[in-house]
Amino acid sequence: MIQRIVLVKFAETTTPEQLQEVVNRFKALKNHLTGIVDLQAGLNISERNKEFQVMLMVRFEDQAALDAYVTNAEHQAVAAYIKEVGRLDSVGVDIEI
């Protein structure tokens, strides 16, 4: 199994509504992809570190499911929306679990 975690930093001009829409669109991917074991997304509620506002996590059955996710049109549309609403930076990690 492979787990991908992505933290996303947005511009100051990105609205709370747009951040919530990022979360909603990412969560909807579960309905469009196969090979997903778990999918979570949420807004950062930490008072200590507010640099990254959104966390995205998806757990895949195997590498083939991750590879399919990366090129999936629905996933690409979510990634485009993230850029459109002010993505400044992101950090992602894939681990085997």
C-alpha positions as CSV (number, residue, x, y, z in Angstrom):
1,M,0.0,0.0,0.0
2,I,1.2,3.5,-0.7
3,Q,0.2,6.7,1.1
4,R,0.6,10.1,-0.5
5,I,0.4,13.3,1.7
6,V,0.4,16.8,0.2
7,L,0.5,20.1,2.1
8,V,-0.5,23.1,0.0
9,K,0.3,26.8,0.6
10,F,-1.9,29.4,-0.9
11,A,-1.7,33.1,-1.6
12,E,-3.1,35.6,0.9
13,T,-5.8,36.4,-1.7
14,T,-7.2,32.9,-1.7
15,T,-10.5,33.0,0.1
16,P,-11.7,30.6,2.8
17,E,-14.4,29.5,0.4
18,Q,-11.9,28.7,-2.2
19,L,-9.8,26.7,0.3
20,Q,-12.9,24.7,1.2
21,E,-13.7,24.1,-2.4
22,V,-10.2,22.6,-2.9
23,V,-11.0,20.2,0.0
24,N,-14.4,19.4,-1.5
25,R,-13.1,18.8,-5.0
26,F,-10.3,16.6,-3.7
27,K,-12.6,14.5,-1.6
28,A,-14.9,14.0,-4.7
29,L,-12.0,12.2,-6.4
30,K,-12.8,9.1,-4.4
31,N,-15.9,8.7,-6.7
32,H,-13.8,8.8,-9.9
33,L,-10.8,6.6,-9.2
34,T,-10.2,3.0,-8.5
35,G,-7.5,1.6,-6.2
36,I,-8.1,4.1,-3.4
37,V,-8.2,2.6,0.1
38,D,-8.7,5.9,1.9
39,L,-8.8,9.6,1.0
40,Q,-8.8,12.5,3.4
41,A,-8.5,16.3,3.0
42,G,-8.9,19.2,5.3
43,L,-8.0,22.7,6.3
44,N,-5.1,23.3,8.7
45,I,-6.5,24.1,12.1
46,S,-3.2,24.4,13.9
47,E,-2.4,27.6,15.7
48,R,1.3,26.9,15.6
49,N,1.9,26.5,11.9
50,K,-0.3,28.2,9.4
51,E,2.2,28.2,6.5
52,F,0.3,25.4,4.7
53,Q,-3.5,25.8,4.7
54,V,-4.6,22.5,3.2
55,M,-3.7,18.8,3.7
56,L,-4.5,16.2,1.2
57,M,-4.0,12.5,1.9
58,V,-4.7,9.4,-0.3
59,R,-3.9,5.8,0.4
60,F,-3.6,3.6,-2.7
61,E,-3.7,-0.2,-3.0
62,D,-0.5,-0.3,-5.0
63,Q,1.9,1.7,-7.2
64,A,-0.3,1.1,-10.3
65,A,-3.2,2.8,-8.6
66,L,-0.9,5.8,-7.7
67,D,0.3,6.0,-11.3
68,A,-3.3,6.0,-12.6
69,Y,-4.2,8.7,-10.1
70,V,-1.4,11.0,-11.3
71,T,-2.6,11.0,-14.9
72,N,-6.3,10.8,-14.2
73,A,-8.3,13.7,-15.8
74,E,-10.4,14.4,-12.7
75,H,-7.2,14.6,-10.6
76,Q,-5.7,16.9,-13.2
77,A,-8.8,19.2,-13.0
78,V,-8.4,19.5,-9.2
79,A,-4.7,20.3,-9.6
80,A,-5.6,23.0,-12.1
81,Y,-8.2,24.5,-9.7
82,I,-5.6,24.5,-6.9
83,K,-3.2,26.5,-9.1
84,E,-6.1,28.8,-10.3
85,V,-7.0,29.8,-6.8
86,G,-3.5,30.8,-5.7
87,R,-1.3,27.8,-5.0
88,L,2.1,29.2,-4.0
89,D,3.9,26.0,-2.9
90,S,3.3,22.4,-2.0
91,V,5.2,19.6,-0.5
92,G,4.4,16.0,-1.1
93,V,5.5,12.7,0.3
94,D,4.8,9.1,-0.8
95,I,5.5,6.3,1.6
96,E,5.0,2.5,1.6
97,I,2.8,1.3,4.5
